[in-house]
Amino acid sequence: MKSLTITEAPQSLDWHEAIRRTENANVYASEKWGEYKRRLGWLVKRVIISDQSGRELGLVQYQIRKRGPFRFILAQGCPILTNRGAFQAKEVFEAFVAHLNLGRLDLLGIRYHQFETGEAKLALLAHGFRPVISAKDHTLEVDLLQDMESIRLAFDGRWRNALVKAERHNNILINFAHSPSDRSQAFDAFSKMYTTLKEKKGFQNSLNTQIYGDLAAHDTCLEFQEVREKGEPILVRIAHKSRHRWTDFFVASNERARELEVPRLALWRALEKAKQEGASIYDLGGIDPANNRGVYVFKAGVTRSVAQATPLWLYSRSSIVRDAAASILGRR
């Protein structure tokens, strides 16, 4: 650990580019996501962990929130290990934990959101982090290494028939928005439909659309899919894309879209797009069969390949603090 140095990323550093060139670049480690969390009230910091020769071993964006004597530190999608850093993963994590100078009431959480490597997992275990998994931490994945015909044939028969019905509609236009202005317009449409869905279904979600909109529109880690009928938006998908994995981040539609079975057609086009761009996995964005049966049934019609999400790893100088937090979070 003494041979490693940690420096705060200078403002002149292009953090987006530094993250993008790593194998496990992801939206949660991106500058835009960090700015979003800062606007929500978190203190956001970025550090670079290097060896004696100045070679980068790890990149970390982390968030801090204080409540009285307690301090919670959260690193999402990172620490990202470089190719060289993977060989010194234990030392990289040790240096990061030491850098935080945790008090006895402080709690550190690391959540990789499916971008966890074997080297990172071994380092987390070696340092006494406790993994926390709840029932909601599961998802369904589509294997994009198959040809598209095989993927389609694996759909549930009723799902496939509904897709054929949707494909017959001539007034449906599906577009992947690229310019910031088009993406911003798509996000505005998403926000309206998303708010309506939340009010109708009564579900809670931490996404603040008013704060996140302009950031999402300029984040190249995100793919925007907009579906229109006769010029009117009826569905918007925001997918997180990385080198090997696409993940449904947020999707919202209106009643008209559901009447026309458009959600199936939109997902099919998203699968095609992800495969064309070289992704090997399409993550359907999580499942909750017990509390959100309708969405689960829709996704299960596409694939039954269930995957457990990477855990929330917790660490504290106090095992009592760590275990109490793990017990509470494990019951979500």
MODA-V508694 format. One record per run of one state. SS is the DSSP state (H for helix, E for strand, L for the rest). FROM is the first residue (numbers start at 1). TO is the last residue. Records with the same first field share a line. If there is no record, write none. Layout:
# MODA-V508694
SS: FROM-TO, FROM-TO
This chain:
# MODA-V508694
L: 1-4, 9-14, 21-26, 30-30, 40-42, 51-55, 68-69, 77-79, 82-84, 101-105, 112-117, 127-129, 133-137, 144-147, 154-156, 168-171, 178-179, 202-208, 218-221, 230-231, 242-244, 254-254, 260-261, 277-280, 284-292, 301-305, 309-311, 316-318, 330-332
E: 5-8, 43-50, 56-67, 70-76, 80-81, 106-111, 130-132, 138-143, 172-177, 222-229, 232-241, 245-253, 281-283, 306-308, 312-315
H: 15-20, 27-29, 31-39, 85-100, 118-126, 148-153, 157-167, 180-201, 209-217, 255-259, 262-276, 293-300, 319-329
